[in-house]
Amino acid sequence: MEQAGRAHLSLIAAMAPNGRIYVAGQDQPFTSEDIVWFLNKLCGRYGKRDMLLIWDGAAIHCS
């Protein structure tokens, strides 16, 4: 049996009210700065509208 290695893929996604999906991915864990960057991009696109964030229990969501 062969191991696949230690490859890493982190994804973050958002769904707009119109059903459009926004996804960002990288080959390393997301940092707090990465999350802020993603949210700023969303706010730049939908800033004048209300936004609902749903977080899971990941530690990155507490930083």
Secondary structure, DSSP 8 states (H G I E B T S, - for coil): -----S---EEEEEE-TTS-EEEEEESS---HHHHHHHHHHHHHHHTTS-------S-GGGG-
